[in-house]
Structure formats: structure tokens, C-alpha cells
């Protein structure tokens, strides 16, 4: 019985922590906290996911611009171009292919920004974790441990007022880190074993 239970939990754990086969996660930096950067464009192939490891400082939280700069310094395959004093992402080069925001009407496609967790906007507003929400510039954004930023090259502007951005969110789900799933599954296993012991004691 115990072996069957253990095998079931370990099988479940393996399913939970198996990385999505549609992308490769690349670690950048060091530190106990992590935020994630997703770059997605059909011309680039599979989405690119970067895990930025850093030390979070609540009095001076990092921005998306800080994370992009860290990735740009380390990555051999990506090159970012930022405009307007570091406020907005203009282009990304990957494997000698550069995709740049359209500069003439209707100004599409462009790199649409999506965020999960942390804060974004002006004024800054807390963003829910685990789901994508529209972003408003890489400097109008404060990261938090476990937060995600996604840039996808499919943004268009609605031709009707209020001329909102129309974009599909990144295909990579902004889910918690695998370590959280390991801890959760371990807790479930411990509860199941304790419950079994109580049943045998009765």
C-alpha cells in the first residue's frame, strides 16, 4: 500500500515538474529570487524563456528594464533595442533576425508587453499572479519574486477609439516555479502518510 501511494505521488510530481516541451528555460544571474522574461515571435520559432535570478530589495525593486539589461549582457542569441530613455522596447534581434516595431501607420505589428505579478502602469497598480495582464512600458514596471514579463510580436492598435492595443498573450503560462510544486507535492505526501497511520491506529 505504502509503495503504491509513493509511486503515485512520485509519478504526479514528475508530471508537475516536467518542463513544457515547447520552450527552453535559460537561467541568467544569481540570487535567491527569480523573475521570468518571455520572448515570443513566430519568426523566432519556439518561445524563449529566461529566468533571471537576483536579490530582491523591497526599498528599490528592479524593473523590467533591469531584467532586460541583465539578459542582454549575458545572452549570445538576443539583442534588445530600447527607445525613449529606456521606457519602451523597440526591437529584438535573434539569430541575425531583427523584428522592429512598425514606424508608420497603422504602427503594427509591434512588441506587445504582458505582465504577471509585481506592479505596472502609471500610477503603479498590483498585477495578479498566474495570469497575463497588459503592460505599460518597461520602466513603468516593478518586479517581484516570481513575476513574469512577456513580449510577443503580434501587437496591433484598434482602429476605433480608444485605440487600445490588440494582442494575444504569450503562449507560455506564467506559472509558479517548479520548486513550489515540489514543496506542495511533498506536503501532500506527508499528509497522506499521516492519514494512513491514523487509520491503522484505529
C-alpha positions in Angstrom: 0.0 0.0 0.0 2.8 2.4 1.0 4.8 1.7 -2.2 1.7 2.2 -4.3 1.0 5.5 -2.7 4.6 6.6 -3.0 4.7 5.6 -6.7 1.5 7.6 -7.4 2.8 10.7 -5.7 6.2 10.5 -7.4 4.5 10.0 -10.8 2.4 13.1 -10.1 5.4 15.0 -9.1 7.2 14.1 -12.3 4.3 15.3 -14.3 4.2 18.6 -12.5 7.9 19.5 -12.8 8.4 18.3 -16.4 9.2 21.4 -18.4 7.0 22.4 -21.3 8.4 20.8 -24.4 7.5 23.9 -26.4 10.3 26.1 -24.9 13.7 26.1 -23.3 14.2 27.9 -20.0 17.6 29.7 -19.7 18.9 30.9 -16.3 20.6 34.3 -16.0 22.3 35.8 -13.0 22.4 34.7 -9.4 20.5 35.3 -6.2 17.6 33.7 -4.2 14.8 35.4 -6.1 13.6 34.9 -9.6 11.6 36.7 -12.3 10.9 35.5 -15.8 11.2 37.0 -19.3 9.4 35.5 -22.3 10.3 36.5 -25.8 7.9 35.1 -28.5 7.6 35.7 -32.2 6.5 33.2 -34.9 9.7 34.1 -36.9 11.9 33.1 -34.0 10.4 29.7 -33.6 9.6 28.3 -30.1 9.2 30.9 -27.3 12.4 31.8 -25.3 12.1 31.9 -21.5 14.8 33.5 -19.3 14.8 33.0 -15.6 16.6 36.0 -14.0 18.0 35.2 -10.5 18.6 38.2 -8.4 18.3 39.5 -4.8 15.1 41.4 -4.3 15.2 44.8 -2.5 11.8 46.0 -1.3 13.1 49.6 -1.0 14.4 49.6 -4.6 12.6 46.9 -6.6 14.1 46.1 -10.0 12.2 47.0 -13.2 11.6 45.1 -16.4 14.4 47.3 -17.9 16.8 45.9 -15.3 15.9 42.4 -16.2 16.2 43.0 -20.0 19.6 44.6 -19.4 20.8 41.6 -17.4 19.6 39.2 -20.1 21.1 41.3 -22.9 24.5 41.3 -21.3 24.6 37.6 -20.9 22.7 36.2 -23.9 24.6 35.4 -27.1 21.4 35.0 -29.1 19.4 38.1 -28.2 20.0 41.8 -28.7 17.4 44.4 -27.4 16.9 47.9 -28.6 15.2 50.3 -26.2 13.8 53.8 -27.0 12.7 56.9 -25.2 15.2 56.9 -22.4 14.8 53.2 -21.7 11.0 53.4 -21.5 9.8 51.1 -24.4 11.2 48.1 -26.2 11.7 48.9 -29.9 13.3 45.7 -31.4 14.7 42.3 -30.6 17.4 40.5 -32.7 17.6 36.8 -32.5 20.0 34.6 -34.6 20.6 37.5 -37.0 16.9 38.2 -37.5 15.7 41.6 -36.2 12.0 42.3 -35.5 11.3 46.0 -35.0 8.1 47.9 -34.1 6.4 49.3 -37.2 7.2 53.0 -37.5 4.3 54.1 -39.8 0.6 53.8 -39.8 -1.1 51.6 -38.7 2.0 51.0 -36.5 1.7 47.3 -36.4 3.0 44.7 -35.7 4.9 45.7 -32.6 6.3 44.1 -29.4 3.3 43.9 -27.1 4.1 43.7 -23.4 2.3 41.4 -21.0 3.0 41.1 -17.2 2.1 38.8 -14.3 2.7 39.6 -10.7 4.6 42.7 -9.5 3.2 46.2 -10.4 2.7 48.0 -13.7 1.3 51.3 -15.1 1.4 54.9 -14.1 0.5 55.1 -11.3 1.7 51.6 -10.4 -1.0 49.0 -9.9 -0.5 45.5 -8.5 -1.0 42.8 -11.1 -2.4 39.3 -10.3 0.0 36.4 -10.5 -0.6 33.3 -12.6 -2.4 35.2 -15.4 -1.2 37.7 -18.1 -2.2 41.3 -18.0 -1.3 44.2 -20.3 1.9 46.0 -19.5 2.7 49.7 -20.0 6.4 50.1 -20.6 9.5 48.5 -19.2 10.3 51.4 -16.7 6.6 51.7 -15.6 7.0 48.2 -14.0 8.3 46.9 -10.7 9.2 43.2 -10.5 8.5 41.0 -7.5 9.8 37.4 -6.8 8.0 35.1 -9.2 6.8 37.8 -11.5 6.7 37.4 -15.3 7.1 39.7 -18.3 6.3 38.6 -21.8 7.0 40.3 -25.1 5.2 38.9 -28.2 5.5 40.3 -31.7 1.8 40.5 -32.7 0.6 43.8 -31.3 -1.8 45.9 -33.3 -3.8 49.1 -32.5 -7.6 49.1 -32.6 -8.6 51.5 -35.4 -11.6 52.7 -33.3 -11.5 54.8 -30.1 -10.0 54.4 -27.6 -7.4 52.8 -29.9 -6.5 50.1 -27.5 -3.8 47.5 -28.1 -5.0 44.2 -29.5 -2.6 41.3 -28.9 -2.7 37.7 -28.0 -0.9 36.9 -24.7 2.2 34.8 -24.8 1.6 31.0 -25.2 3.8 30.3 -22.1 1.7 30.3 -18.9 3.1 32.5 -16.1 3.0 29.7 -13.6 4.9 29.3 -10.3 8.4 27.8 -10.2 8.8 24.0 -10.2 10.3 24.2 -6.7 6.9 25.4 -5.3 5.3 22.4 -6.9 7.8 20.1 -5.3 7.2 21.5 -1.9 3.4 21.3 -2.4 3.6 17.7 -3.5 5.9 16.8 -0.6 3.3 18.3 1.8 0.6 16.3 0.2 2.6 13.1 0.5 3.3 13.8 4.2 -0.4 14.4 4.9 -1.4 11.1 3.1 1.2 9.1 5.1 -0.1 10.6 8.4 -3.7 9.9 7.4 -2.8 6.3 6.7 -1.0 5.9 10.0 -4.1 7.2 11.8 -6.3 4.7 10.0 -4.1 1.8 11.1 -4.1 3.0 14.7 -7.9 2.9 14.9 
